[in-house]
């Protein structure tokens, strides 16, 4: 089972209640996992051996997916995207 640790959101939609872009950081029993969502749909999920590697990937995602967005960190939910 994955434990959500942090999440970031960017963009807002007039027609959809979910944020346009969202990144989750989770801790599993064997790895750190980063999940990337667009309009609530999972677009990428990758595991890392260390938390530093996961944070490096998150910083890259924030600059590339999509570029020029203002990202904001939110408290993690009690249940993350692990079951999606």
Backbone as CSV, one residue per row, in Angstrom:
resi,resn,N_x,N_y,N_z,CA_x,CA_y,CA_z,C_x,C_y,C_z
1,UNK,0.838,-1.184,0.000,0.000,0.000,0.000,0.878,1.241,0.000
2,UNK,0.516,2.191,-0.806,1.271,3.436,-0.897,0.726,4.456,0.096
3,UNK,1.631,5.256,0.645,1.257,6.310,1.576,1.514,7.659,0.905
4,UNK,0.490,8.471,0.654,0.708,9.777,0.021,1.464,10.717,0.958
5,UNK,2.482,11.388,0.420,3.305,12.289,1.224,3.128,13.751,0.840
6,UNK,2.935,14.023,-0.457,2.801,15.409,-0.914,2.083,15.424,-2.255
7,UNK,1.518,16.586,-2.568,0.921,16.755,-3.893,1.054,18.212,-4.310
8,UNK,1.110,18.401,-5.611,1.224,19.728,-6.199,0.155,19.855,-7.268
9,UNK,-0.383,21.069,-7.427,-1.415,21.328,-8.436,-1.050,22.570,-9.234
10,UNK,-1.504,22.576,-10.488,-1.320,23.744,-11.350,-2.493,23.840,-12.305
11,UNK,-2.848,25.058,-12.634,-3.902,25.288,-13.608,-5.284,25.073,-13.031
12,UNK,-6.245,25.742,-13.617,-7.634,25.611,-13.206,-8.497,25.556,-14.450
13,UNK,-9.608,24.899,-14.341,-10.502,24.734,-15.475,-11.864,25.326,-15.144
14,UNK,-12.482,25.959,-16.129,-13.830,26.484,-15.945,-14.891,25.393,-16.062
15,UNK,-14.539,24.289,-16.698,-15.532,23.258,-16.974,-15.308,21.960,-16.207
16,UNK,-14.225,21.866,-15.447,-13.909,20.625,-14.748,-13.512,20.952,-13.311
17,UNK,-14.047,20.255,-12.304,-13.757,20.600,-10.913,-12.344,20.211,-10.452
18,UNK,-11.676,19.323,-11.161,-10.331,18.907,-10.782,-9.295,19.879,-11.333
19,UNK,-8.119,19.952,-10.698,-7.071,20.801,-11.259,-6.628,20.249,-12.619
20,UNK,-6.132,21.125,-13.473,-5.679,20.665,-14.785,-4.504,19.711,-14.654
21,UNK,-3.572,20.024,-13.771,-2.359,19.213,-13.623,-2.133,18.921,-12.149
22,UNK,-1.693,17.705,-11.851,-1.460,17.318,-10.465,-0.333,16.299,-10.401
23,UNK,0.514,16.457,-9.381,1.623,15.529,-9.137,1.488,15.019,-7.709
24,UNK,1.617,13.705,-7.540,1.587,13.080,-6.218,2.927,12.430,-5.933
25,UNK,3.406,12.562,-4.704,4.570,11.821,-4.225,4.063,10.851,-3.179
26,UNK,4.398,9.578,-3.355,3.960,8.531,-2.430,5.150,7.678,-2.008
27,UNK,5.006,7.056,-0.877,6.009,6.113,-0.382,5.364,4.738,-0.360
28,UNK,5.975,3.786,-1.073,5.518,2.401,-1.029,6.479,1.620,-0.143
29,UNK,6.236,0.355,0.009,7.110,-0.477,0.845,8.514,-0.582,0.274
30,UNK,8.644,-0.452,-1.041,9.953,-0.669,-1.669,10.482,0.514,-2.471
31,UNK,9.697,1.584,-2.645,10.158,2.678,-3.494,9.406,3.967,-3.193
32,UNK,9.901,5.048,-3.777,9.215,6.338,-3.805,8.526,6.407,-5.159
33,UNK,7.275,6.853,-5.190,6.533,6.844,-6.441,5.993,8.241,-6.747
34,UNK,6.147,8.640,-8.013,5.629,9.914,-8.501,4.547,9.613,-9.536
35,UNK,3.373,10.231,-9.366,2.259,10.075,-10.307,1.903,11.449,-10.852
36,UNK,1.654,11.514,-12.164,1.323,12.770,-12.839,-0.039,12.638,-13.502
37,UNK,-0.947,13.574,-13.193,-2.309,13.544,-13.704,-2.608,14.794,-14.532
38,UNK,-3.413,14.629,-15.578,-3.939,15.739,-16.367,-5.456,15.604,-16.358
39,UNK,-6.154,16.628,-15.864,-7.614,16.612,-15.721,-8.094,15.364,-14.990
40,UNK,-7.358,14.952,-13.959,-7.755,13.810,-13.149,-7.425,12.447,-13.728
41,UNK,-6.828,12.418,-14.911,-6.478,11.159,-15.573,-4.979,10.889,-15.427
42,UNK,-4.641,9.689,-14.984,-3.234,9.320,-14.814,-2.522,9.316,-16.158
43,UNK,-1.429,10.079,-16.256,-0.646,10.132,-17.484,0.724,9.493,-17.321
44,UNK,1.238,9.450,-16.096,2.545,8.831,-15.874,2.673,8.425,-14.410
45,UNK,3.390,7.336,-14.192,3.704,6.888,-12.831,5.044,6.179,-12.901
46,UNK,5.958,6.561,-12.017,7.285,5.964,-12.027,7.794,5.841,-10.595
47,UNK,8.555,4.784,-10.336,9.132,4.547,-9.015,10.600,4.918,-8.985
48,UNK,11.059,5.330,-7.806,12.449,5.725,-7.609,12.995,5.044,-6.360
49,UNK,14.297,4.807,-6.353,14.941,4.162,-5.211,15.100,5.098,-4.023
50,UNK,15.244,6.405,-4.295,15.462,7.361,-3.208,14.486,8.525,-3.303
51,UNK,14.285,9.182,-2.183,13.422,10.364,-2.161,14.035,11.490,-2.983
52,UNK,15.358,11.628,-2.948,16.021,12.668,-3.745,15.757,12.490,-5.232
53,UNK,15.820,11.255,-5.717,15.528,10.996,-7.135,14.084,11.378,-7.462
54,UNK,13.175,11.048,-6.580,11.761,11.371,-6.804,11.554,12.882,-6.852
55,UNK,12.176,13.611,-5.921,12.036,15.073,-5.912,12.679,15.703,-7.143
56,UNK,13.772,15.146,-7.598,14.405,15.642,-8.829,13.435,15.498,-10.002
57,UNK,12.749,14.364,-10.088,11.779,14.148,-11.149,10.604,15.119,-11.025
58,UNK,10.150,15.370,-9.811,9.046,16.305,-9.587,9.435,17.704,-10.051
59,UNK,10.642,18.140,-9.722,11.084,19.463,-10.160,11.147,19.540,-11.680
60,UNK,11.580,18.481,-12.324,11.602,18.450,-13.790,10.180,18.516,-14.342
61,UNK,9.266,17.710,-13.778,7.879,17.727,-14.233,7.278,19.130,-14.137
62,UNK,7.585,19.839,-13.068,7.030,21.173,-12.876,7.498,22.157,-13.949
63,UNK,8.641,21.922,-14.545,9.137,22.837,-15.582,8.725,22.413,-16.978
64,UNK,8.393,21.137,-17.165,8.133,20.615,-18.501,6.681,20.239,-18.776
65,UNK,5.916,19.960,-17.779,4.586,19.359,-17.973,3.496,20.133,-17.289
66,UNK,2.947,21.113,-17.823,3.355,21.915,-18.965,4.285,23.035,-18.508
67,UNK,4.994,23.635,-19.431,5.878,24.745,-19.045,5.075,25.984,-18.651
68,UNK,5.680,26.829,-17.857,5.130,28.135,-17.480,3.855,28.055,-16.645
69,UNK,3.706,27.011,-15.876,2.577,26.906,-14.949,3.052,27.269,-13.546
70,UNK,2.170,27.793,-12.761,2.462,28.087,-11.369,1.974,26.906,-10.526
71,UNK,2.905,26.177,-9.921,2.574,24.994,-9.130,2.436,25.384,-7.663
72,UNK,1.472,24.759,-6.976,1.231,25.007,-5.565,1.174,23.673,-4.835
73,UNK,1.854,23.606,-3.687,1.843,22.373,-2.911,0.645,22.372,-1.970
74,UNK,0.005,21.200,-1.855,-1.137,21.000,-0.975,-0.832,19.852,-0.034
75,UNK,-1.547,19.818,1.079,-1.413,18.673,1.977,-1.861,17.422,1.233
76,UNK,-1.186,16.304,1.467,-1.612,15.083,0.784,-2.968,14.622,1.292
77,UNK,-3.746,13.996,0.438,-5.029,13.453,0.894,-4.784,12.217,1.736
78,UNK,-5.794,11.791,2.431,-5.667,10.557,3.225,-5.516,9.338,2.314
79,UNK,-6.130,9.406,1.165,-5.972,8.340,0.193,-5.494,8.977,-1.107
80,UNK,-4.360,8.557,-1.570,-3.776,9.126,-2.783,-4.208,8.364,-4.020
81,UNK,-3.475,8.530,-5.093,-3.825,7.889,-6.351,-3.423,6.427,-6.432
82,UNK,-3.016,5.826,-5.325,-2.486,4.469,-5.341,-3.472,3.453,-5.911
83,UNK,-4.741,3.672,-5.687,-5.735,2.695,-6.118,-6.264,2.937,-7.527
84,UNK,-5.769,3.957,-8.189,-6.236,4.265,-9.536,-5.600,3.345,-10.545
